[in-house]
Amino acid sequence: MRGVVGHTKEEMMMRERMMRMTEEERTRLKEHYLRIFRREYDNAKTIYEKVLCLKWLANAGIDLSAYELEKIIVNKREELPVRMEAIDALRLLREVMPRKIQSILMPIYKNRHEEPELRMAALVRIMHTLPHQPIIVQIIHTMEREPNHQVAMFTYDLLHSFMHTTHTCYKKLAMEIRPLLEMTRYVRGERLLTSTYRYMPMFTEDVMSGINMDFATIFGKNSVWPKEVMMSLDTVFNGMWNKYLFQLGFSQQNIEKLIEKITNKLVRMEREEVDTVVRGRRIRESMDILKEIAKKLNIRPRVVDTRTPHVMLYLRYKDMDYAVLPINEEMIDNLLEKFIRYGRFETEELKRLFNRDPEFKLHTFTFLFETIKKIPTTIGLPLITKVKMPTVFSAEGEFRIEMVNNGLKVFLDTEPMLTTTKV
């Protein structure tokens, strides 16, 4: 979809169809794809299914999708992970319609009634649209009067990172941030667990090449666990910028409920085995004493989060989401029942897992290098040159894991093959 109706159009695909699509035809095709998305999204029942729909819409990079995503972002009845994913789904539109993204997300960031993690996610997406000085002034003004320490410190770290960047694409943004941030009255505090954003550029302007690393953690207001952890790598080779060449992320909602469920189930399994042992009675007596002390001291637990537990890992390559691993209550229950019985690990299940067919085959294809140059000419038409390095990797062999007394032994016998060329 991205190649046909997205911002990057694959001309070879268009030639194969033996037709040249008009703007009206392309718009109708975009609307057709969006209707498919809306149908699948409305039929989705779980957070994971909705997030999956948003990820394939984000990979498509359709400009008209901004209006569908806006409805999801501003809808407070949606689950928080879904709204945050909708914000992230705007990433491919940052160059096509930056002002539209800013108009959607600035009210979210400035609204103190929104969840802090949602506001911080909106700020990250705003900054990647390379906003001009009026937007930066509003961001700093909000930071100076922000009552939430997580949002204020995250905003300061984000602006501070961009201000000191050496990346040529962020040079103009850094020049606009520097005088405003140097005059701010805000003083960043020191806290152990806090939301932060770190941008570490390693860029050489002479050869227009380098790499940049981003690291971000976002905390909520009712948990010591981070709501989102992200690490990404951008590359610049010969002036060609690969944004989000590689990104690995983790996001969660109400993970405490999953952890509590795991510990309660393990304790229950252990009690079933040692219910008559004196040590078991002592543990229960100690717990009763602690509960009595908490009652006398009037110690109350924090507000219980009733939102649906949700944990997700994702992998992004060349600005496209490739893999998503959800972790939910059903998966936790299946793993506990399969590998833990009576409070102990079930070694037979592990042996059965390790004794599977050791033979494997791996075949993959990618572009290790890709650059496009546009050179002006005297006849008024630009000369465009494209250089790519397609690479094919293949590996076949055996992979075995054996259990020994001291741990595990890993055996790998393979013959890798790599083929690459320049076109």
JOZI-V899652 format. One record per backbone hydrogen bond with DSSP energy under -1.0 kcal/mol. CO is the residue of the C=O (numbers start at 1). NH is the residue of the N-H. E is the energy in kcal/mol with one decimal. If there is no record, write none. Layout:
co=CO nh=NH e=E
co=CO nh=NH e=E
This chain:
co=1 nh=5 e=-2.7
co=3 nh=10 e=-2.3
co=10 nh=14 e=-1.4
co=11 nh=15 e=-2.2
co=12 nh=16 e=-2.0
co=13 nh=17 e=-1.1
co=14 nh=19 e=-1.2
co=15 nh=18 e=-1.8
co=22 nh=26 e=-2.3
co=23 nh=27 e=-2.2
co=24 nh=28 e=-2.2
co=25 nh=29 e=-2.0
co=26 nh=30 e=-2.3
co=27 nh=31 e=-2.4
co=28 nh=32 e=-1.9
co=29 nh=33 e=-2.2
co=30 nh=34 e=-2.4
co=31 nh=35 e=-2.0
co=32 nh=36 e=-1.8
co=33 nh=37 e=-2.3
co=34 nh=38 e=-2.6
co=35 nh=39 e=-2.2
co=36 nh=40 e=-2.5
co=37 nh=41 e=-3.0
co=38 nh=42 e=-2.4
co=39 nh=43 e=-1.5
co=46 nh=50 e=-1.8
co=47 nh=51 e=-2.7
co=48 nh=52 e=-2.4
co=49 nh=53 e=-1.8
co=50 nh=54 e=-2.1
co=51 nh=55 e=-2.0
co=52 nh=56 e=-1.9
co=53 nh=57 e=-1.7
co=54 nh=58 e=-2.2
co=55 nh=59 e=-2.2
co=56 nh=60 e=-1.1
co=57 nh=61 e=-1.1
co=62 nh=65 e=-1.2
co=63 nh=66 e=-1.5
co=64 nh=67 e=-1.1
co=65 nh=69 e=-2.8
co=66 nh=70 e=-1.9
co=67 nh=71 e=-1.3
co=68 nh=72 e=-1.3
co=69 nh=73 e=-2.6
co=70 nh=74 e=-2.2
co=75 nh=78 e=-1.3
co=79 nh=83 e=-1.9
co=80 nh=84 e=-2.5
co=81 nh=85 e=-2.0
co=82 nh=86 e=-2.0
co=83 nh=87 e=-1.7
co=84 nh=88 e=-2.0
co=85 nh=89 e=-1.7
co=87 nh=90 e=-1.4
co=88 nh=91 e=-1.7
co=90 nh=93 e=-1.6
co=91 nh=94 e=-1.2
co=93 nh=97 e=-2.5
co=97 nh=101 e=-1.7
co=98 nh=102 e=-2.3
co=99 nh=103 e=-2.3
co=100 nh=104 e=-1.6
co=101 nh=105 e=-2.5
co=102 nh=106 e=-2.4
co=105 nh=109 e=-2.6
co=106 nh=110 e=-2.3
co=111 nh=114 e=-1.3
co=115 nh=119 e=-1.9
co=116 nh=120 e=-2.3
co=117 nh=121 e=-1.9
co=118 nh=122 e=-1.9
co=119 nh=123 e=-1.9
co=120 nh=124 e=-1.9
co=121 nh=125 e=-1.7
co=122 nh=126 e=-2.1
co=123 nh=127 e=-2.5
co=124 nh=128 e=-1.4
co=126 nh=129 e=-1.6
co=127 nh=130 e=-1.4
co=132 nh=136 e=-1.7
co=133 nh=137 e=-2.7
co=134 nh=138 e=-1.7
co=135 nh=139 e=-2.1
co=136 nh=140 e=-2.6
co=137 nh=141 e=-2.4
co=138 nh=142 e=-2.2
co=139 nh=143 e=-2.2
co=140 nh=144 e=-2.2
co=143 nh=146 e=-1.2
co=148 nh=152 e=-2.2
co=149 nh=153 e=-2.6
co=150 nh=154 e=-2.1
co=151 nh=155 e=-2.3
co=152 nh=156 e=-2.3
co=153 nh=157 e=-2.6
co=154 nh=158 e=-2.3
co=155 nh=159 e=-2.4
co=156 nh=160 e=-2.8
co=157 nh=161 e=-2.2
co=158 nh=162 e=-1.9
co=159 nh=163 e=-2.1
co=160 nh=164 e=-1.3
co=167 nh=170 e=-1.0
co=170 nh=174 e=-2.6
co=171 nh=175 e=-2.0
co=172 nh=176 e=-1.5
co=173 nh=177 e=-1.8
co=174 nh=178 e=-2.4
co=177 nh=181 e=-2.8
co=178 nh=182 e=-2.2
co=196 nh=217 e=-2.3
co=198 nh=215 e=-2.5
co=200 nh=213 e=-2.1
co=202 nh=211 e=-2.0
co=204 nh=209 e=-1.7
co=208 nh=239 e=-2.7
co=209 nh=204 e=-3.0
co=210 nh=236 e=-2.9
co=211 nh=202 e=-2.7
co=212 nh=234 e=-3.0
co=213 nh=200 e=-3.2
co=214 nh=232 e=-2.2
co=215 nh=198 e=-3.2
co=216 nh=230 e=-2.6
co=217 nh=196 e=-1.8
co=218 nh=227 e=-2.6
co=218 nh=228 e=-1.6
co=227 nh=252 e=-2.3
co=228 nh=218 e=-2.6
co=229 nh=250 e=-2.6
co=230 nh=216 e=-2.4
co=231 nh=248 e=-2.7
co=232 nh=214 e=-2.3
co=233 nh=245 e=-1.2
co=233 nh=246 e=-1.7
co=234 nh=212 e=-2.6
co=235 nh=242 e=-3.2
co=236 nh=210 e=-2.8
co=237 nh=240 e=-2.0
co=240 nh=237 e=-1.8
co=242 nh=235 e=-1.6
co=244 nh=319 e=-2.4
co=245 nh=318 e=-1.5
co=246 nh=233 e=-2.9
co=247 nh=316 e=-3.0
co=248 nh=231 e=-2.3
co=249 nh=314 e=-2.1
co=250 nh=229 e=-2.7
co=251 nh=312 e=-2.7
co=253 nh=310 e=-2.4
co=254 nh=257 e=-1.1
co=255 nh=259 e=-2.4
co=256 nh=260 e=-2.9
co=257 nh=261 e=-2.0
co=258 nh=262 e=-2.2
co=259 nh=263 e=-2.6
co=260 nh=264 e=-2.5
co=261 nh=265 e=-2.0
co=262 nh=266 e=-2.3
co=263 nh=267 e=-2.7
co=264 nh=268 e=-2.4
co=265 nh=269 e=-2.3
co=266 nh=270 e=-2.3
co=267 nh=271 e=-2.5
co=268 nh=272 e=-1.9
co=270 nh=274 e=-2.5
co=274 nh=277 e=-1.2
co=277 nh=281 e=-1.3
co=278 nh=282 e=-2.3
co=279 nh=283 e=-2.0
co=280 nh=284 e=-1.9
co=281 nh=285 e=-2.3
co=282 nh=286 e=-2.5
co=283 nh=287 e=-2.3
co=284 nh=288 e=-2.1
co=285 nh=289 e=-2.0
co=286 nh=290 e=-2.3
co=287 nh=291 e=-2.2
co=288 nh=292 e=-2.0
co=289 nh=293 e=-2.3
co=290 nh=294 e=-2.4
co=291 nh=295 e=-1.9
co=292 nh=296 e=-2.1
co=293 nh=297 e=-2.3
co=294 nh=299 e=-2.6
co=310 nh=253 e=-2.8
co=311 nh=327 e=-3.0
co=312 nh=251 e=-2.4
co=313 nh=325 e=-3.2
co=314 nh=249 e=-2.1
co=315 nh=322 e=-2.6
co=315 nh=323 e=-1.5
co=316 nh=247 e=-2.5
co=317 nh=320 e=-1.3
co=320 nh=317 e=-2.8
co=323 nh=315 e=-2.4
co=325 nh=313 e=-2.3
co=327 nh=311 e=-1.2
co=328 nh=332 e=-2.0
co=329 nh=333 e=-2.5
co=330 nh=334 e=-2.2
co=331 nh=335 e=-2.3
co=332 nh=336 e=-2.5
co=333 nh=337 e=-2.4
co=334 nh=338 e=-1.7
co=335 nh=339 e=-2.6
co=336 nh=340 e=-1.9
co=339 nh=346 e=-3.7
co=341 nh=344 e=-1.5
co=344 nh=341 e=-2.7
co=345 nh=347 e=-1.0
co=346 nh=350 e=-1.2
co=347 nh=351 e=-2.6
co=348 nh=352 e=-2.3
co=349 nh=353 e=-1.9
co=350 nh=354 e=-2.4
co=351 nh=355 e=-1.9
co=358 nh=399 e=-2.5
co=360 nh=397 e=-1.8
co=362 nh=395 e=-2.6
co=364 nh=393 e=-2.6
co=366 nh=391 e=-3.0
co=369 nh=389 e=-2.5
co=371 nh=387 e=-2.7
co=373 nh=385 e=-2.7
co=375 nh=383 e=-3.5
co=377 nh=380 e=-1.1
co=383 nh=375 e=-3.1
co=385 nh=373 e=-2.8
co=387 nh=371 e=-2.6
co=388 nh=423 e=-2.7
co=389 nh=368 e=-2.0
co=390 nh=421 e=-1.4
co=391 nh=366 e=-2.3
co=392 nh=419 e=-2.5
co=393 nh=364 e=-2.7
co=394 nh=417 e=-3.2
co=395 nh=362 e=-2.9
co=396 nh=415 e=-1.8
co=397 nh=360 e=-2.3
co=398 nh=413 e=-2.6
co=400 nh=411 e=-2.9
co=402 nh=409 e=-3.0
co=407 nh=404 e=-2.8
co=409 nh=402 e=-2.8
co=411 nh=400 e=-2.6
co=413 nh=398 e=-2.8
co=417 nh=394 e=-2.7
co=419 nh=392 e=-3.0
